[in-house]
Amino acid sequence: MGTLGDRIKTLREQKNLNQKDLAAMASLTVVQLSRYETNDRKPDPESLRRIVDALDTNGDYLLGRTLDSSPLDKATNLSFYGGPESYTDDEIAMMEAALKAYREQKKKLLDEG
């Protein structure tokens, strides 16, 4: 999957941005961005958020938690539904089952491809 720095650099290059451009878009210095891309440093949460926004991706992708680099739909996030603290046990069980089924189907499709 690569490191956080690898993913930042790969997406930056896919979007035909140089370090100076991305650094400006994310309100970082070129030195900061370079250190993140080489894994010499880890970005603080606010810097990571700005990188996510500048690259039009999602934090889970950059952190290696998903292979999908698509940006999250900001209009429909889980907080819209009241957030985790308002979910019932039944709702949580249903979401977990749906997520498990989705992941199994996705793995099956990826293994076939």
Rosetta constraint file for C-alpha pairs under 8 A:
AtomPair CA 1 CA 64 HARMONIC 6.48 0.50
AtomPair CA 1 CA 67 HARMONIC 7.76 0.50
AtomPair CA 2 CA 6 HARMONIC 5.71 0.50
AtomPair CA 2 CA 7 HARMONIC 6.55 0.50
AtomPair CA 2 CA 64 HARMONIC 7.41 0.50
AtomPair CA 3 CA 7 HARMONIC 6.25 0.50
AtomPair CA 3 CA 39 HARMONIC 7.66 0.50
AtomPair CA 3 CA 63 HARMONIC 7.69 0.50
AtomPair CA 3 CA 64 HARMONIC 7.20 0.50
AtomPair CA 4 CA 8 HARMONIC 6.26 0.50
AtomPair CA 4 CA 36 HARMONIC 7.72 0.50
AtomPair CA 4 CA 37 HARMONIC 7.36 0.50
AtomPair CA 4 CA 39 HARMONIC 7.31 0.50
AtomPair CA 4 CA 62 HARMONIC 5.45 0.50
AtomPair CA 4 CA 63 HARMONIC 5.67 0.50
AtomPair CA 4 CA 64 HARMONIC 6.98 0.50
AtomPair CA 5 CA 9 HARMONIC 6.14 0.50
AtomPair CA 5 CA 36 HARMONIC 5.37 0.50
AtomPair CA 5 CA 37 HARMONIC 3.72 0.50
AtomPair CA 5 CA 38 HARMONIC 5.70 0.50
AtomPair CA 5 CA 39 HARMONIC 5.33 0.50
AtomPair CA 6 CA 10 HARMONIC 5.98 0.50
AtomPair CA 6 CA 37 HARMONIC 6.08 0.50
AtomPair CA 6 CA 38 HARMONIC 7.50 0.50
AtomPair CA 7 CA 11 HARMONIC 6.10 0.50
AtomPair CA 7 CA 61 HARMONIC 7.93 0.50
AtomPair CA 7 CA 62 HARMONIC 5.77 0.50
AtomPair CA 8 CA 12 HARMONIC 6.05 0.50
AtomPair CA 8 CA 37 HARMONIC 6.27 0.50
AtomPair CA 8 CA 62 HARMONIC 6.67 0.50
AtomPair CA 9 CA 13 HARMONIC 6.10 0.50
AtomPair CA 9 CA 37 HARMONIC 5.80 0.50
AtomPair CA 10 CA 14 HARMONIC 6.09 0.50
AtomPair CA 11 CA 15 HARMONIC 6.20 0.50
AtomPair CA 11 CA 55 HARMONIC 6.86 0.50
AtomPair CA 12 CA 16 HARMONIC 6.39 0.50
AtomPair CA 12 CA 17 HARMONIC 5.34 0.50
AtomPair CA 12 CA 18 HARMONIC 7.02 0.50
AtomPair CA 12 CA 19 HARMONIC 7.76 0.50
AtomPair CA 12 CA 22 HARMONIC 7.13 0.50
AtomPair CA 12 CA 55 HARMONIC 6.81 0.50
AtomPair CA 13 CA 17 HARMONIC 5.73 0.50
AtomPair CA 13 CA 18 HARMONIC 7.10 0.50
AtomPair CA 15 CA 55 HARMONIC 7.82 0.50
AtomPair CA 17 CA 21 HARMONIC 5.85 0.50
AtomPair CA 17 CA 22 HARMONIC 6.24 0.50
AtomPair CA 18 CA 22 HARMONIC 6.42 0.50
AtomPair CA 19 CA 23 HARMONIC 5.86 0.50
AtomPair CA 19 CA 30 HARMONIC 6.11 0.50
AtomPair CA 19 CA 33 HARMONIC 6.92 0.50
AtomPair CA 19 CA 34 HARMONIC 7.24 0.50
AtomPair CA 20 CA 24 HARMONIC 6.19 0.50
AtomPair CA 20 CA 29 HARMONIC 7.87 0.50
AtomPair CA 20 CA 30 HARMONIC 5.65 0.50
AtomPair CA 21 CA 25 HARMONIC 6.24 0.50
AtomPair CA 22 CA 26 HARMONIC 6.07 0.50
AtomPair CA 22 CA 51 HARMONIC 7.84 0.50
AtomPair CA 22 CA 54 HARMONIC 6.90 0.50
AtomPair CA 22 CA 55 HARMONIC 7.87 0.50
AtomPair CA 23 CA 27 HARMONIC 5.87 0.50
AtomPair CA 23 CA 28 HARMONIC 4.68 0.50
AtomPair CA 23 CA 29 HARMONIC 5.60 0.50
AtomPair CA 23 CA 30 HARMONIC 5.50 0.50
AtomPair CA 23 CA 33 HARMONIC 6.16 0.50
AtomPair CA 24 CA 28 HARMONIC 6.09 0.50
AtomPair CA 24 CA 29 HARMONIC 7.22 0.50
AtomPair CA 25 CA 50 HARMONIC 7.99 0.50
AtomPair CA 25 CA 54 HARMONIC 5.73 0.50
AtomPair CA 26 CA 47 HARMONIC 7.31 0.50
AtomPair CA 26 CA 50 HARMONIC 4.90 0.50
AtomPair CA 26 CA 51 HARMONIC 5.35 0.50
AtomPair CA 26 CA 53 HARMONIC 7.63 0.50
AtomPair CA 26 CA 54 HARMONIC 5.70 0.50
AtomPair CA 27 CA 50 HARMONIC 7.38 0.50
AtomPair CA 28 CA 32 HARMONIC 6.26 0.50
AtomPair CA 28 CA 33 HARMONIC 6.63 0.50
AtomPair CA 28 CA 47 HARMONIC 7.55 0.50
AtomPair CA 29 CA 33 HARMONIC 6.41 0.50
AtomPair CA 30 CA 34 HARMONIC 5.98 0.50
AtomPair CA 31 CA 35 HARMONIC 6.19 0.50
AtomPair CA 32 CA 36 HARMONIC 6.33 0.50
AtomPair CA 33 CA 37 HARMONIC 6.15 0.50
AtomPair CA 34 CA 38 HARMONIC 6.18 0.50
AtomPair CA 35 CA 39 HARMONIC 5.94 0.50
AtomPair CA 35 CA 40 HARMONIC 4.94 0.50
AtomPair CA 35 CA 41 HARMONIC 5.40 0.50
AtomPair CA 35 CA 42 HARMONIC 7.91 0.50
AtomPair CA 36 CA 40 HARMONIC 6.15 0.50
AtomPair CA 36 CA 41 HARMONIC 5.19 0.50
AtomPair CA 36 CA 42 HARMONIC 5.68 0.50
AtomPair CA 36 CA 43 HARMONIC 6.48 0.50
AtomPair CA 43 CA 47 HARMONIC 5.58 0.50
AtomPair CA 43 CA 48 HARMONIC 5.56 0.50
AtomPair CA 44 CA 48 HARMONIC 6.13 0.50
AtomPair CA 45 CA 49 HARMONIC 6.16 0.50
AtomPair CA 46 CA 50 HARMONIC 6.35 0.50
AtomPair CA 47 CA 51 HARMONIC 6.22 0.50
AtomPair CA 48 CA 52 HARMONIC 6.11 0.50
AtomPair CA 48 CA 59 HARMONIC 7.51 0.50
AtomPair CA 49 CA 53 HARMONIC 6.21 0.50
AtomPair CA 49 CA 59 HARMONIC 7.29 0.50
AtomPair CA 50 CA 54 HARMONIC 6.01 0.50
AtomPair CA 51 CA 55 HARMONIC 6.01 0.50
AtomPair CA 52 CA 56 HARMONIC 5.90 0.50
AtomPair CA 52 CA 57 HARMONIC 5.30 0.50
AtomPair CA 52 CA 58 HARMONIC 5.64 0.50
AtomPair CA 52 CA 59 HARMONIC 6.02 0.50
AtomPair CA 52 CA 62 HARMONIC 7.79 0.50
AtomPair CA 53 CA 57 HARMONIC 6.60 0.50
AtomPair CA 53 CA 58 HARMONIC 7.80 0.50
AtomPair CA 56 CA 70 HARMONIC 7.52 0.50
AtomPair CA 56 CA 71 HARMONIC 5.66 0.50
AtomPair CA 57 CA 61 HARMONIC 7.30 0.50
AtomPair CA 57 CA 62 HARMONIC 7.97 0.50
AtomPair CA 57 CA 69 HARMONIC 5.30 0.50
AtomPair CA 57 CA 70 HARMONIC 5.25 0.50
AtomPair CA 57 CA 71 HARMONIC 4.12 0.50
AtomPair CA 57 CA 72 HARMONIC 7.26 0.50
AtomPair CA 58 CA 62 HARMONIC 6.75 0.50
AtomPair CA 58 CA 69 HARMONIC 6.14 0.50
AtomPair CA 58 CA 70 HARMONIC 6.43 0.50
AtomPair CA 58 CA 71 HARMONIC 4.84 0.50
AtomPair CA 58 CA 72 HARMONIC 5.93 0.50
AtomPair CA 59 CA 63 HARMONIC 6.06 0.50
AtomPair CA 60 CA 64 HARMONIC 6.14 0.50
AtomPair CA 60 CA 65 HARMONIC 4.97 0.50
AtomPair CA 60 CA 66 HARMONIC 5.85 0.50
AtomPair CA 61 CA 65 HARMONIC 5.76 0.50
AtomPair CA 61 CA 66 HARMONIC 4.97 0.50
AtomPair CA 61 CA 67 HARMONIC 6.01 0.50
AtomPair CA 61 CA 68 HARMONIC 6.10 0.50
AtomPair CA 61 CA 69 HARMONIC 5.27 0.50
AtomPair CA 62 CA 69 HARMONIC 7.76 0.50
AtomPair CA 72 CA 77 HARMONIC 7.91 0.50
AtomPair CA 73 CA 77 HARMONIC 6.72 0.50
AtomPair CA 76 CA 80 HARMONIC 6.31 0.50
AtomPair CA 77 CA 81 HARMONIC 7.69 0.50
AtomPair CA 78 CA 82 HARMONIC 7.10 0.50
AtomPair CA 78 CA 83 HARMONIC 5.70 0.50
AtomPair CA 78 CA 84 HARMONIC 7.73 0.50
AtomPair CA 79 CA 83 HARMONIC 4.30 0.50
AtomPair CA 79 CA 84 HARMONIC 7.73 0.50
AtomPair CA 82 CA 86 HARMONIC 5.71 0.50
AtomPair CA 82 CA 87 HARMONIC 7.53 0.50
AtomPair CA 83 CA 87 HARMONIC 7.07 0.50
AtomPair CA 87 CA 91 HARMONIC 5.94 0.50
AtomPair CA 87 CA 92 HARMONIC 6.38 0.50
AtomPair CA 88 CA 92 HARMONIC 6.28 0.50
AtomPair CA 89 CA 93 HARMONIC 6.16 0.50
AtomPair CA 90 CA 94 HARMONIC 6.17 0.50
AtomPair CA 91 CA 95 HARMONIC 6.12 0.50
AtomPair CA 92 CA 96 HARMONIC 6.07 0.50
AtomPair CA 93 CA 97 HARMONIC 6.15 0.50
AtomPair CA 94 CA 98 HARMONIC 6.12 0.50
AtomPair CA 95 CA 99 HARMONIC 6.02 0.50
AtomPair CA 96 CA 100 HARMONIC 6.06 0.50
AtomPair CA 97 CA 101 HARMONIC 6.17 0.50
AtomPair CA 98 CA 102 HARMONIC 6.09 0.50
AtomPair CA 99 CA 103 HARMONIC 6.10 0.50
AtomPair CA 100 CA 104 HARMONIC 6.16 0.50
AtomPair CA 101 CA 105 HARMONIC 6.15 0.50
AtomPair CA 102 CA 106 HARMONIC 6.06 0.50
AtomPair CA 103 CA 107 HARMONIC 6.03 0.50
AtomPair CA 104 CA 108 HARMONIC 6.13 0.50
AtomPair CA 105 CA 109 HARMONIC 6.18 0.50
AtomPair CA 106 CA 110 HARMONIC 6.11 0.50
AtomPair CA 107 CA 111 HARMONIC 5.98 0.50
AtomPair CA 108 CA 112 HARMONIC 6.22 0.50
AtomPair CA 109 CA 113 HARMONIC 6.22 0.50
